[in-house]
Amino acid sequence: MRGNLLDAIGNTPLAKIPFDTLAGIFAKLEYLNPGGSIKDRSALFMIEEAEKEGLLKPGGTIVEASSGNQGIAIAMIGAIKGYKVIITVSEKVSEEKIKTLKAYGAEVIICPSTDFIEDPKNYHSQAVAIQKKTPNSFMPNQYFNLSNPKAHYMTLGPEIWRQTNGKITHYFAAAGTGGTISGAGKFLKEQNPKIKVIAVDVDTSFHATGGNPKSYKMEGIGIDFKSPCLDESVIDEFLPVSDKHGLGMLKIMASKYGFLIGTSSGAVAYAVQSYLDKLEKDDLAVMIFGDSGRAYLSKDYY
């Protein structure tokens, strides 16, 4: 028996993917969290930490910049805990995500898509400005709050270690804020330093291009600026993936393997498939499927 809805966050299953390899390939199905994504973990952790520290008080407002899923998680948690929620998003965010945010009662502010976070029109810059002028408000600020990787260090990493009986050899996750790859990666490296931690990025991101980013279609992935949440010391390799390859993988994963996954997961699946020739028979790779394809059906990727 579970308690309330928030107690159902985490403990998502691992499912084997029959890629053409002798190695074991498993996906952690984070889209089975109650809010539909891996961001339920970090959002809950940051909000409860803010409550303990007195940064978020009853009747307050939570303001956040999000590519959709962190905002959805906050909107769900805000509905349960009685907070007003304001979410800023980029105009490239899917229609489904915007409708989901509104369904939970959040106010949504759609901002122009920009190449740099410092642009005053950027969704992050606008969230910061709104939070400053809103009394009794708190911004989790997932891109710069070290509680983001800490959430995955405390929950995601230990789950993967336990579910693989400590046999994991490779950990693949999309890098956006850097929290998922860095937090769980740090925990896994502490258990076994030989585990390879592999970050999947977009080939036109700030990080992949050495500071000369170009816009891309995939959501929930892409290292777009320097963030303290990205701990490169625990990452062995960055694999950049193009829109063409990441989005092209979505139809294959759904129609051939039965996994209806979101865009960042498509990039991760493509990266893992491209990495198969480096894996050996006894290797066990775990990849993160961060959200579901149901959030992107209007974009006709499938």
N, C-alpha and C positions, 0 to 999 in steps of 0.2 A: 504493500500500500504506500502511495505517495502522500505527501502533505499537500501544500498548495501548488499552483502551477509552476512557481519558481523553483520548487524542489525537483521538478522534472528536467531541469537544465543539466546537460552533461550525461555521462555514461552512454554515449551513442555507440552503436555497433560497428564492428569491423566486418567488411564483406570482401570475399576473394574476387579478383578480376582475372578471368582466364586469358590473359595476354599470352602471346606465343613465346614462352620462356620456361625454363626449368625452375627459376626462382619463384618464391612466393610473393605475389603482388596483392596488396590489400588496400581498400579504401575505408577511411573513417567517415562515416555518413553523418556529417555535422548538420545536414539539412533536416535531420529528424529531431533537432531541438525544438521546443514549443514555438519559438518565434521564427523558425525556419532557417536558421543559419548559425554558424560558429560564433557570431557576434553576441549571442545570448550570454555566453560565458564572460566576455570582457565587460559588457555593459552592466551586468549584475554585479560583478566584482567592483567596478569603479563606483557605481552608485552606492553600494553598501559601505564601501570604504569612506566615501564622502559623508554618508550619514553618521558613521562612527566619529569622524573628525569634526562634525558640526558644520561642514561646508554646505550641506544640503539639509534644510529644515522643513518640517511639515508644512504643506501648502505651498511649497516653493515651485520654481520653474526650472526645468532642465533644458538647456540649449546645446545643440550639438551639430557639427558638420559631418556629413556621412555620404558615402556612395550608395546608401540605401539600407543595408542590413544592420549596421550599428544603430541607425535611427529607428528602424523597425523594432529592434530589441528594446531600445530605450522607451519607445512609445508603448510597447506591451507592458514593460515594468512600471512605467509611469501610471498607466491605467490601473494596475493592481495596487500600487502604493499611494495613489492619489496626488500625483504631481502633474502640473501643466507641462507640456512638452512642445518645444519649437525645434524643428529640424531644417537645416539648410542643405540643399542638394544641388549637384550640377545638372544642367539641362539634359545631359546624356543618360541620366538615370531612367530606367524602364518605367512605363506607365503602371505596371503592376505594383512596383515598389511604392510609387507615390500614392496609389489608391489604398495600399495596405497601411501606410503611415496614417492616412486620413481615417481609415476604418477604426484604428486604435484611438482616434481622437486627437492626434498630433496636428499642430499647425505646420504646414510645409511651405518653405520659401525656395523657389527654383531660381538658381543663379546661372549666369553665362558660363560656358566651359572655357577655362583659361589655361595657359601653359605653365604659369607660375603661381605658387601659393600666395606670394606677396601682393599680387594684383588685388586692389580693393574690391573688385567685383567677384573675386574667387569665393566659393562657398564657405571656405574656412575663415577668410577675412570677415565675411558678413556675419558668421556665427559669433566671432569674437566681439564685433561691434554691437550686436544685439544683446549679448550677455552683459556687456559693460553697462548698458542703459536699462537693463531689466532688474528691478529690485528683487531681493531674495531669490537669486538665480545661481545656478551652478552649471559649468561646462565641463563634462568629462574630458574633452579634448584628446580623443583617442590617438591622435598623431604624435602627441608630445607627452602623454601621461604614462609614466613607467609602470603604473598599475595594469596597463594593457598587457605587456609581456608577462607580468607577474601572474595575471589570471591564468594564462596558458601554462606557465611553469607549475602552478599549484593544481591545475585540474587536467588539462589535455595531455601533458607529458606523462604524468603518472598513469593515466588510463591506458595510453598506448603501450607503455612498458608492461603493465599488468596484463593487458589483453594479448600481447605477443609472448608472454612468459619470459620476457627479457631477451627474446631472440631477434628483435629488430636489428637490421644492419644499415638501412637507408630510410631517411625521413624526408619526404617531399612536401612542400607547402607553398602556396602563392604568397608573395610578399607585396604588401600594400603599405600599411602602417609599419609592418615589421614585427608586430606583436606575436602572431601565431608561429612564425618560423623561429623567432628568437627565444620566446618563452619556453615552448615545448622542446625546442632544440637544445637549450641550455640544460634542462632537466635530463634529457636523454644522454647527453654527453657526460653528465656527472655520473650516470649509472655505468656507461661504457664509452670511453673516449674514442673508440674505434668506429662508432656509429657515424655514418656520413649524413650531414645535414645539408640539404640542397634546396635553395630558394629559387622559385620560379617567378620571373619578372616579365614585363612586356618589353619587347625589343626597342621601343621608342620612348621608354620612360626617362626621367631625369638621370637615374642611376645608370641605366644601360647605355645611354648616349654620352655620358660624361658631362652632363649639365646642359645638353641641347635637346630638350624633349620635343616630341611632336605628338599631336593628339592621337588617341586610339579609341576603339569602340568597346573593348572589354571593360567590365566593371568589377570592383572589389579586388583589383590587382594593379600593380605598377608602383614602383618606388619613385615618387614624384618630387621629393625634396629630402634634405637631410633631417633625419628624425632620431632622437635618442632611443626610440623603441626598437630600432634596427641594430642588433648587436652582431656586427660582422665577425667578431672573434669566434662565434660558435658556428658560423656558416662555412662549409667547405667549398661550395661552388654555387654560382648564380647561373641559371639557365634562362636566357631571354627567349620569349616566344612571340611570334607575330599574331596580329588579329586573324590573318588568313588561316594559320595553323590551329590556334586556340579555338576559334569559332567553328572551324571545319571539323574539329574533333567532337563537337556536341552531337551531331546527327549520328555519328558512328557509335558513340557511347550509348545513345538511347536505342537505336534500331538494332545494333549488333549485340550489345551487352545488357540492355535493360536499365541503364542508369540515366535518368533524366536530370542532368546536372547544369549548374550555372556556368557563366563565362570563365570565372577564375579557375573552376574545376576542370573545364575543357583545356585550359592552358596547362594545368598540372598533369592531366592525363596524357596530353601530347608530349610533355617533357619526359614523363616516365616511359612512355612507349619508345621515345628516341634514345633512351638510356639503357634499354634492355640488353644490348650487346656488351655492356660493361658489368652486368650482373652475373653471378655464378650460381650454381645449383642450390647451394645452401643459404643463399641470401634471402632476406625477408624485408621487403620494402613496404612502407606505409605511406600513402598519400592522403591529403586532406581534401574531401569534397565539401567545400564551405557552404554552398547553398544549392537550392533546387532550380532546375530549368523552368519550373512553373512561374518564376519571377520574370522570365524573359520571353514568354511565348509570343507576345505582341511584336517582337522584333524579327520573327520568322527565321531564326537561325537554324531551326530544326527541320 
